[in-house]
Amino acid sequence: MNTQTYTQRAQARPRPRIAVVTMGVKLGDETRGYTRFRVLSEMLVEQGFDVDLITSSFQHWEKAQRDTSKTCYQGLPYNVVFIDEPGYTRNLDLQRIRSHRVAAKNLRERFERTAGRYSLIYSEIPPNDVARVCAEYASEHNIPYVADINDLWPEAMRMVVNIPVLSDVAFYPFARDAKRVYQLLSGAVGTSDEYTARPAKDRTTPYPHATVYVGNDLAAFDEGAREHMADVVKPEGELWAVYAGTLGASYDLATLIKAAALLEKRRAAHTARTTAAGTAKRHRPFPPVKVKILGDGPDRQRLEELARQENAPVEFLGYQDHGSMAAWLRASDITVNSLVKSAVQSIVTKIGDYLASGKPMINTGSSPEFRNKVTTDGFGLNVVAENPEALADVLEELARNPSLRKIMGARGRAVAEREFDQRTSYLAIVNLLRNLI
């Protein structure tokens, strides 16, 4: 066969079509949500695949139904398919469970109507019941199924509700569905090594896998920071410690607020002491540290009241779009990944943005994997969770050491460029899917 004939046949061969299934993605002109599955869909198309990005009619972050007729959802490189879902008002309640159940049923019906359309199905887990529909349909039609594991249900739910026996009964359906997904999958992508390895607990056969952090679009982060930097005014002589994310059960903002109040009391005491020669270095004044909290959530009112009670130097800035958040992170001196002890999260979405900021990170998360990464890569300091005194100590250490902040920040930025830039790191997912097809 000559080269021209081979090329003609290759061009005539239909492009494999992949179903990318996610109940949570930011599309079109939406301001909130994850970009992981949108970016992956774009890259798959660029790499020679056709893609149906299948998602919910309900926008999780806005807690509202999408107007699916809007032009911003059309004319994209991939085809957007909306699955009807009734929706819910809270992140963890029975209404959400029922809503996902309806979405799973409607997804199954959609798959049946389009039998033979896909060469591979790629879906996130959780929601576990939606992922199970994908896994079982792929198994029935003898096509590969790959799970993108970005959280562990019901393990994460036990952090909120952990009642002996009752929790086992209530969470059994989630455990059952997850086990079924893990047994059927052809490959796995995890947002941490822990998540990537999770299916091995429920199966004996090995599976192709890759750990690919959620990450971010580094160029978009930098552009957003440039566009919004003029909106962020920082008084001379202040140091900023910034938290960005949800104000909810997993994230320990109460300890951060108490630590900020404690640190300000220490600073005031140090300033009041004599500055005579011989005063110990640890008693010398250090710049005031102000905490900026970017984000919103169910705990905001309670946390604002706590900050008033503690007289803490904390400002709540509410939800910021990605560009504004990037500017605040760039203007900061310290970033804080603040999690409660019982949080099962490993390497959460915000980490890519924290690292991109080029500022040192304080981590209170308990994940051994991420704590080891913080230490090994040298971009921050770990501190025991739920201990205001310990957190204040680390904040003070960084406040007193501008050179250490600079070194750790530069290391973090290098890690962001190497491991968290979606346009580079997501090629591992593309290659895994190509090999399975």
HELIX and SHEET records of a PDB file:
HELIX    1   1 THR A    3  ALA A   12  1                                  10    
HELIX    2   2 ARG A   36  GLU A   46  1                                  11    
HELIX    3   3 THR A   71  TYR A   73  5                                   3    
HELIX    4   4 LEU A   94  ARG A  113  1                                  20    
HELIX    5   5 ASN A  128  GLU A  140  1                                  13    
HELIX    6   6 MET A  157  MET A  159  5                                   3    
HELIX    7   7 LEU A  166  LEU A  184  1                                  19    
HELIX    8   8 ASP A  193  ALA A  197  1                                   5    
HELIX    9   9 ARG A  198  ASP A  202  5                                   5    
HELIX   10  10 LEU A  218  HIS A  228  1                                  11    
HELIX   11  11 MET A  229  ASP A  231  5                                   3    
HELIX   12  12 LEU A  253  ALA A  272  1                                  20    
HELIX   13  13 LYS A  281  HIS A  283  5                                   3    
HELIX   14  14 ARG A  300  GLU A  310  1                                  11    
HELIX   15  15 HIS A  322  ALA A  331  1                                  10    
HELIX   16  16 LYS A  350  ALA A  356  1                                   7    
HELIX   17  17 PRO A  368  ASP A  377  1                                  10    
HELIX   18  18 PRO A  388  ALA A  399  1                                  12    
HELIX   19  19 PRO A  402  VAL A  415  1                                  14    
HELIX   20  20 ALA A  416  PHE A  420  3                                   5    
HELIX   21  21 GLN A  422  SER A  425  1                                   4    
HELIX   22  22 LEU A  427  LEU A  436  1                                  10    
SHEET    1   A 7 ASN A  79  ILE A  83  0                                        
SHEET    2   A 7 ASP A  50  SER A  56  1                                        
SHEET    3   A 7 ARG A  17  VAL A  21  1                                        
SHEET    4   A 7 LEU A 120  ILE A 125  1                                        
SHEET    5   A 7 TYR A 145  ILE A 149  1                                        
SHEET    6   A 7 GLY A 187  GLY A 190  1                                        
SHEET    7   A 7 HIS A 209  THR A 211  1                                        
SHEET    1   B 2 PHE A  58  GLN A  59  0                                        
SHEET    2   B 2 ALA A  64  GLN A  65 -1                                        
SHEET    1   C 6 VAL A 314  GLY A 318  0                                        
SHEET    2   C 6 VAL A 289  LEU A 294  1                                        
SHEET    3   C 6 LEU A 239  ALA A 244  1                                        
SHEET    4   C 6 ILE A 334  ASN A 337  1                                        
SHEET    5   C 6 MET A 361  ASN A 363  1                                        
SHEET    6   C 6 GLY A 380  ASN A 382  1                                        
END                                                                             
